[in-house]
């Protein structure tokens, strides 16, 4: 309960994967990748001129902006990519080898989208990219998808190109970013911590020839969709990995400098003492991973979940679990009751968030003796308790703030998931939590 808050000065993460080409079946042994904090010195996004608290504020702003892009009730057709795909809102980066011979691409790893795409030659109009563009003509395993092929219907917003009859896609984003290009299949190779890279042939992806907008400062080349839809990398690896993946998020300022991990296949199984599981709910929009939240307790005070979200139903699925969102966001009325219970329990002096993003803050120049009550999320069949290191974050030397906040939609964010092994079983539609020390996992 008195977990060190210093671990959460930096909130966002980067997924940096070293990879090389090697054909091997992932189902035989599973594989694990290293997760590197987006703001750490090992990340291409690291800015040594920023203070830790500036990085906190940046992560919080990204979290809030991401919700606007994820919300299917935002402006625009709910079936368009602007409602379900973010351009630069994800908190992870992913390096994957593409083609034969392999070329490394750097993309945002996004559990809130499905399509995999990268910038390709020839490029009519592309955003700045630090690494060379992928050139399909240099790969012996690249193959365009015909507009008459069934694969062309795997995603929306496709059309039949003139001349060669290729399957062309066009996506526009809520922040005026966009990507247009050709759907194709290619060999993807993912590195692992064991040193045995794993190859997946004929992965469907978008080869973008006209891309622009808010895609960062040249450190990335596209997006790696890890959502629940059929075109995502997770779904396309489904048979080889048994539809299983898991991650264990390490608080960044752990003294031993250990990194987080992302696991697939046999390595992704969550078992043993302390494991609790809850059903994964799939809705019409299959991209998102929905859970059913029944209530939240602050200490011994239980508050039943209420939502005015029309997408919530008697079938469950009223909150999204998302590794790319930093905060945990809840409907305003529900949040207000939780905040009131926390205010009643905590006896520290109130303070204001310097960034003016978080609503409940306290004066605290130490992480010891704060007497912060446990916040328990009561999911269907699974109670998940958050100690002070999950429920509060230090935003200044003498100020801590509550990591739950009101939002347009309910999202269980990554601060709440730190020091839990979180496992997704997309074949049996089950999500599992196991409290662990992720620095030793």
Protein Blocks (a to p, Z undefined) as FASTA:
>chain_A
ZZcfklmmpmbdcdddddddddddfklnopadddddfkbmkbmkbcfkbcfklmmmmmmm
mmmmmmmmmmmkbgcjfkbmklmpcfklcfbdcdddedjddddddddddfkbfbdcdddd
ddfbacddfbacddfklpckbccddfkbmklmmpghiacdehjlpacdddddfkopacdd
dddddddddddfkopacddehiacdddfbdcdjebjhiagbdcdfbfbfkbmklmmmmmn
oopacdddddfklfklpacdddehjllpcgdehiacddddddfblmbccdddfbdcehja
ccddddfbfkbcfkgjjbccdfkbmbdcddfklmmmmmmmmmmmpccdcdddfklmafbd
cddfbfehklpacdddddehiacdddfklmpccfbfkbccdfbdcdfbdcddfklmgoia
cdddfknopaddddddfklZZ
